[in-house]
Amino acid sequence: MEPPKILVIDDEEISRISCERILRRLGVRVQLAATGRAGLDILMREPHDLVLVDFKMPEMDGMEVTRRIREFDPEIVTIVITGYATIESAVTVMKEGAYDYLPKPFTPDELLIVVKRGLEKRRLDQESKALREEKEAMERNFVTLVSHQLRSPLSAVYQYIEVLLSSIAGELNAAQQEMLERIRERLDGLLQLTNDWLDMSRIQAGEIVNRLKADSVMECVKSALSALELAAQQRQIKIDVQIPGDLPPVHLDRDTLREALSNLISNAIKYNRIGGEVRIRAEERDDWVVVECEDTGFGVDEKEIPFIFDQFYRGKAREVREQQGTGLGLAIVHRIVRAHGGKIEVRSQPGKGSTFSVYLNRAKDNGSSGQPEHVAMKAL
């Protein structure tokens, strides 16, 4: 491994030479520059781990050098040497991106201490970066593994069971029919878990931000509801949607926001009483557009609310445990909403239902107009 590289930028030759002699005790490589511009030229040609820069220099002072280093490579550790060591000057250089400052005059030990501390920070930052990159690589490999090595075989097994249950391969007796139906139910749960894990892995905050554009919340709600009509009918759930036609557009990514709303509405149906109701409404509040999903279901105990967005968390109530689920749905919702720059709030009481409020950033340009729109759906 190469020794750390340190650049000393100081217009006084005696200061440069003194720093070089002291720093060589650490076994590091040291380069010297007499001006800020010369130091920046060296950094452009060759990366360094740490820079010592004098605060007071002609033409380009240490403050400007520190600012440019931060713009060029924020991972370089910068330490400012100053003969004007005050609390105010320390705060100023820190705001410009310096890691630390060293007041003049200083002893060799003082210089070595602050440089060792800076090099340790650099080492920890690099290790942290390497770990993040390794984690990202593992996540990418995980998605590939789950997609091709796990989900595909599960889907194939599911199809074979469907064929057997349809009696295409021959008639089944009652015991065989029951066993295959139980297997199919278990496979349903496993496939749902697999799909939810893939969703969690694929939702990247940075990617969503890059896709945000002014769009209609109503379109996302309609799209989410279209896939849930049958589930609502089976539980005889009435779905009532009230979204004003003149509601301003919000900054959203239609695909992921539709998924988040679909998870919320699906939960409102699944964890509701038979013949219950789900009410979806939206309104403008300051710079937000708030979409609310309210149900008449089992509700959540106040003590559990802080945990419901955690991965794999499922409520303790018996009614919740009786429903099949992975404990990832609300975690996915939370991640998507946060990636949109929004927030989500919950109000709930056991036995009286829950209300989830999703806050989304209102788009500045509002080209929509019209009268309030009311849509009601009643399960047959």
matplotlib code that plots the C-alpha trace (Angstrom):
import matplotlib.pyplot as plt

x = [0.0, 1.3, 2.1, -0.4, 0.4, 0.4, 0.6, 1.8, 0.8, 2.5, 4.1, 6.9, 9.7, 10.9, 7.3, 7.1, 10.5, 9.8, 6.5, 8.2, 10.9, 8.4, 5.9, 8.5, 8.6, 5.2, 6.6, 4.4, 5.1, 5.2, 5.0, 5.4, 3.7, 4.5, 1.1, -2.5, -2.6, 0.5, -1.0, -4.3, -2.3, -0.5, -3.9, -5.3, -2.4, -2.0, -4.5, -3.5, -4.9, -4.4, -3.6, -2.0, -2.7, -1.7, -4.5, -2.7, -1.2, -1.0, -3.1, -5.2, -5.6, -6.2, -9.9, -10.2, -7.9, -10.0, -13.2, -11.8, -10.4, -13.9, -15.4, -12.7, -12.6, -14.5, -12.8, -9.4, -8.8, -7.9, -6.2, -5.7, -2.6, -3.4, -1.7, -5.2, -6.6, -9.9, -13.2, -14.6, -11.8, -12.1, -15.8, -15.2, -12.7, -14.8, -17.8, -15.6, -14.8, -11.7, -11.5, -9.4, -7.1, -3.7, -2.7, 0.8, 3.3, 2.9, 5.3, 6.2, 4.0, 1.0, 1.5, 1.8, -1.2, -3.5, -2.2, -2.5, -6.1, -6.8, -5.2, -7.3, -10.4, -9.3, -8.8, -12.2, -13.9, -12.3, -13.2, -16.8, -16.9, -15.5, -18.2, -21.0, -19.8, -19.5, -23.1, -24.4, -22.7, -24.2, -27.6, -27.3, -26.2, -29.1, -31.6, -30.1, -30.2, -33.8, -35.0, -33.4, -32.5, -35.5, -38.5, -38.4, -38.4, -41.2, -43.3, -42.8, -43.8, -46.9, -47.9, -47.6, -49.8, -52.4, -52.4, -52.9, -55.7, -57.5, -57.6, -56.0, -53.5, -56.3, -59.0, -57.9, -59.5, -60.6, -57.4, -55.1, -57.1, -56.8, -53.1, -52.4, -54.5, -52.4, -49.2, -50.5, -51.4, -47.8, -46.3, -48.5, -46.9, -43.4, -43.8, -45.2, -42.2, -39.9, -41.6, -41.6, -37.9, -37.2, -39.2, -37.2, -33.9, -34.9, -36.2, -33.3, -33.9, -31.5, -33.1, -36.6, -35.5, -34.2, -37.6, -39.8, -42.0, -45.2, -48.1, -51.6, -52.2, -55.6, -54.1, -51.9, -54.9, -57.0, -54.2, -53.7, -57.4, -57.8, -55.9, -57.7, -61.4, -61.7, -60.1, -62.6, -65.5, -64.5, -64.6, -67.6, -65.6, -66.9, -64.2, -64.9, -62.5, -62.7, -60.0, -60.6, -60.3, -58.4, -55.8, -52.4, -49.9, -47.1, -43.5, -43.9, -42.7, -45.9, -44.7, -43.3, -46.0, -48.7, -47.0, -47.0, -50.7, -51.5, -49.8, -51.7, -55.1, -54.4, -53.7, -56.9, -58.9, -57.1, -57.1, -60.7, -63.9, -66.2, -68.5, -66.3, -65.2, -62.1, -62.0, -59.3, -59.1, -56.6, -56.2, -53.6, -51.9, -49.3, -46.6, -47.9, -50.5, -51.7, -53.3, -55.1, -56.2, -58.7, -60.3, -62.8, -60.6, -58.8, -56.6, -53.2, -52.2, -50.5, -47.5, -47.0, -47.2, -43.4, -42.6, -45.0, -42.7, -39.9, -39.1, -40.9, -42.9, -46.4, -49.0, -49.6, -53.4, -55.0, -56.9, -53.7, -51.9, -54.7, -54.1, -51.3, -48.5, -44.8, -44.3, -42.6, -45.6, -45.4, -41.6, -41.8, -44.4, -42.1, -39.1, -40.9, -42.5, -39.1, -37.5, -40.1, -39.0, -42.3, -43.4, -46.1, -48.2, -50.5, -53.5, -55.1, -57.2, -57.7, -61.1, -61.8, -59.5, -56.5, -55.7, -52.4, -51.5, -48.9, -47.4, -46.0, -44.3, -46.6, -45.3, -44.9, -46.8, -50.5, -52.1, -55.1, -58.6, -62.1, -64.7, -64.1, -64.3, -66.1, -65.7, -67.5, -67.1, -69.2, -68.3, -71.0]
y = [0.0, 3.4, 5.9, 8.8, 11.9, 15.3, 18.7, 21.8, 25.1, 28.1, 31.3, 31.2, 28.9, 28.3, 27.2, 24.7, 23.2, 22.9, 21.1, 18.8, 17.7, 17.2, 15.2, 12.8, 11.3, 9.8, 8.0, 10.0, 11.5, 15.3, 17.9, 21.6, 24.6, 28.3, 29.6, 28.6, 28.2, 26.1, 23.8, 23.5, 22.6, 19.8, 18.4, 18.4, 16.3, 14.0, 13.1, 13.7, 12.6, 15.7, 19.4, 21.9, 25.4, 28.7, 31.1, 34.3, 34.2, 36.8, 36.4, 33.5, 33.0, 29.8, 30.3, 30.4, 27.4, 25.4, 26.3, 25.2, 21.9, 21.2, 21.8, 19.7, 16.8, 17.0, 13.8, 15.5, 16.5, 20.1, 21.7, 25.5, 27.0, 30.4, 33.1, 34.6, 31.8, 32.9, 31.2, 33.3, 32.3, 28.7, 28.7, 30.4, 27.9, 25.0, 26.4, 26.5, 22.8, 22.6, 19.6, 21.4, 24.4, 24.8, 28.1, 29.6, 29.2, 25.5, 22.8, 19.6, 17.5, 19.8, 19.5, 15.7, 15.4, 17.3, 15.6, 12.1, 13.0, 14.2, 11.1, 8.9, 10.7, 10.1, 6.4, 6.0, 7.9, 5.6, 2.5, 3.7, 4.4, 0.9, -0.7, 1.3, 0.2, -3.4, -3.2, -1.8, -4.6, -7.2, -5.6, -5.8, -9.4, -10.1, -8.7, -10.9, -14.0, -13.5, -12.6, -15.5, -18.2, -18.0, -16.3, -18.1, -21.6, -20.7, -19.3, -22.5, -24.7, -22.5, -23.0, -26.8, -26.7, -24.7, -27.3, -30.1, -28.2, -27.6, -31.5, -31.2, -33.9, -36.1, -36.0, -35.4, -36.8, -34.5, -35.0, -34.3, -31.2, -29.9, -30.5, -28.8, -25.8, -25.5, -25.7, -23.0, -20.8, -21.2, -20.4, -17.3, -16.0, -16.9, -15.3, -12.2, -12.0, -12.4, -9.6, -7.3, -7.9, -7.1, -3.9, -2.9, -3.6, -1.7, 1.5, 3.8, 7.3, 9.0, 7.2, 8.3, 11.9, 11.9, 10.8, 13.3, 15.5, 17.5, 15.1, 14.3, 12.5, 11.5, 9.4, 7.5, 6.8, 5.6, 3.3, 1.9, 1.2, -0.5, -3.5, -3.7, -3.7, -7.5, -7.6, -4.9, -6.8, -10.0, -8.3, -6.2, -3.0, 0.3, 2.6, 6.3, 8.7, 12.5, 14.4, 18.0, 18.5, 21.7, 20.0, 21.2, 18.7, 17.4, 16.3, 12.5, 9.4, 7.8, 4.1, 4.2, 6.5, 4.2, 1.3, 3.1, 4.1, 0.6, -0.9, 1.6, 0.9, -2.9, -2.8, -0.7, -3.5, -6.5, -5.3, -4.0, -5.6, -7.3, -4.7, -1.8, 1.3, 2.9, 6.7, 8.3, 12.1, 14.7, 18.4, 21.2, 22.2, 25.0, 23.7, 20.1, 18.0, 15.5, 12.2, 10.4, 6.8, 6.1, 2.7, 1.3, -1.7, -3.2, -0.2, -0.1, 0.2, 3.6, 1.7, -0.1, 3.0, 3.9, 0.4, -0.2, 1.1, -1.2, -4.1, -7.4, -5.8, -7.0, -5.9, -8.0, -8.0, -11.4, -10.0, -8.8, -12.1, -14.0, -12.1, -13.3, -10.7, -10.2, -7.1, -5.2, -3.3, -0.3, -0.3, 0.0, 2.9, 4.7, 4.4, 5.6, 8.6, 9.6, 9.3, 11.7, 14.2, 13.7, 12.3, 10.0, 10.3, 7.8, 8.2, 5.0, 3.4, -0.3, -1.3, 2.1, 2.1, 4.0, 7.0, 7.3, 10.8, 11.1, 14.5, 15.3, 18.4, 20.6, 21.5, 25.3, 25.5, 24.7, 24.3, 22.2, 23.5, 22.2, 21.3, 18.9, 15.3, 12.7, 9.0, 6.3, 2.6, 0.1, -3.6, -5.9]
z = [0.0, -0.9, 1.9, 2.4, 0.3, 1.9, 0.1, 2.0, 0.5, 2.1, 0.7, 3.3, 2.4, 6.0, 6.9, 4.0, 4.7, 8.5, 7.8, 5.3, 7.8, 10.6, 8.5, 7.1, 10.6, 9.7, 6.7, 4.3, 0.9, 1.1, -1.8, -1.4, -3.2, -2.7, -3.9, -3.9, -7.7, -7.8, -5.1, -7.0, -10.2, -8.3, -7.0, -10.5, -11.7, -8.7, -6.0, -2.4, 0.9, 3.0, 2.3, 4.8, 3.5, 5.0, 5.7, 4.8, 1.3, -1.6, -4.7, -3.4, 0.3, 2.2, 2.3, -1.4, -1.8, 0.7, -1.1, -4.5, -3.0, -1.7, -5.1, -6.8, -4.4, -1.1, 0.1, 0.5, 4.1, 4.4, 7.4, 7.5, 9.2, 10.6, 12.7, 13.4, 15.4, 16.9, 17.3, 14.5, 12.1, 13.0, 12.3, 9.0, 7.7, 8.8, 6.8, 3.7, 4.1, 6.2, 8.5, 11.2, 11.7, 13.3, 15.0, 14.5, 16.0, 16.5, 17.9, 15.9, 18.2, 17.6, 13.8, 14.0, 16.2, 13.9, 10.7, 12.3, 13.1, 9.6, 8.0, 10.3, 9.1, 5.5, 6.2, 7.8, 5.0, 2.4, 4.3, 4.7, 0.9, 0.2, 2.4, 0.7, -2.7, -1.5, 0.0, -3.3, -5.2, -2.9, -3.4, -7.1, -6.9, -4.6, -7.1, -9.8, -7.5, -6.4, -9.9, -11.8, -9.3, -6.9, -8.4, -11.8, -10.3, -7.8, -10.7, -12.6, -9.6, -9.1, -12.8, -12.4, -9.3, -11.2, -13.9, -11.4, -9.7, -13.0, -13.4, -16.8, -15.8, -14.3, -11.6, -8.0, -4.9, -2.1, -0.1, -3.0, -3.9, -0.3, -0.1, -3.4, -2.4, 0.8, -1.2, -3.6, -0.6, 0.8, -2.6, -2.9, 0.3, -0.8, -4.2, -2.5, -0.1, -3.1, -5.0, -2.0, -1.5, -5.1, -4.7, -1.6, -3.4, -6.6, -5.0, -5.1, -3.7, -6.2, -9.2, -8.1, -7.7, -11.3, -12.5, -10.6, -12.7, -12.3, -12.5, -11.3, -8.0, -9.3, -12.1, -9.6, -7.4, -10.3, -11.5, -8.0, -7.6, -10.9, -9.7, -6.3, -7.4, -7.2, -3.7, -2.5, -4.0, -2.3, 1.1, 0.2, 0.8, -0.3, -1.7, -1.8, -3.6, -3.2, -5.0, -6.2, -9.9, -9.3, -7.1, -8.1, -9.6, -7.5, -8.1, -8.5, -10.2, -11.4, -11.3, -7.7, -6.2, -7.7, -6.0, -2.7, -2.9, -4.0, -0.9, 1.4, -0.3, -0.3, 3.4, 4.0, 2.3, 3.7, 7.3, 7.2, 8.5, 6.0, 4.5, 5.7, 3.9, 2.5, 2.0, -0.2, -0.3, -1.1, -0.4, -0.6, 2.6, 2.3, 0.0, 0.3, -1.4, 1.2, 0.1, 2.9, 3.0, 5.8, 6.6, 9.1, 9.9, 12.9, 13.7, 15.3, 18.9, 19.6, 21.0, 17.7, 15.4, 15.7, 14.3, 11.5, 8.8, 9.9, 7.6, 8.4, 11.3, 11.6, 14.1, 17.3, 17.0, 16.2, 13.3, 11.7, 12.3, 10.6, 7.3, 5.0, 4.7, 4.5, 6.7, 3.9, 2.4, 4.6, 4.6, 0.8, 1.1, 3.5, 1.3, -1.8, 0.0, 1.5, -2.0, -3.2, -0.6, 1.3, 4.6, 5.9, 9.1, 10.8, 13.1, 14.4, 17.1, 17.7, 16.5, 14.8, 11.8, 10.6, 8.5, 6.5, 5.3, 2.5, 2.1, -1.4, -2.7, -4.7, -8.2, -8.6, -11.9, -11.6, -15.0, -13.8, -13.4, -13.0, -10.4, -7.5, -8.6, -6.6, -7.4, -5.5, -5.8, -4.0, -3.9, -5.2]

ax = plt.figure().add_subplot(projection="3d")
ax.plot(x, y, z, "-o")
ax.set_aspect("equal")
plt.show()
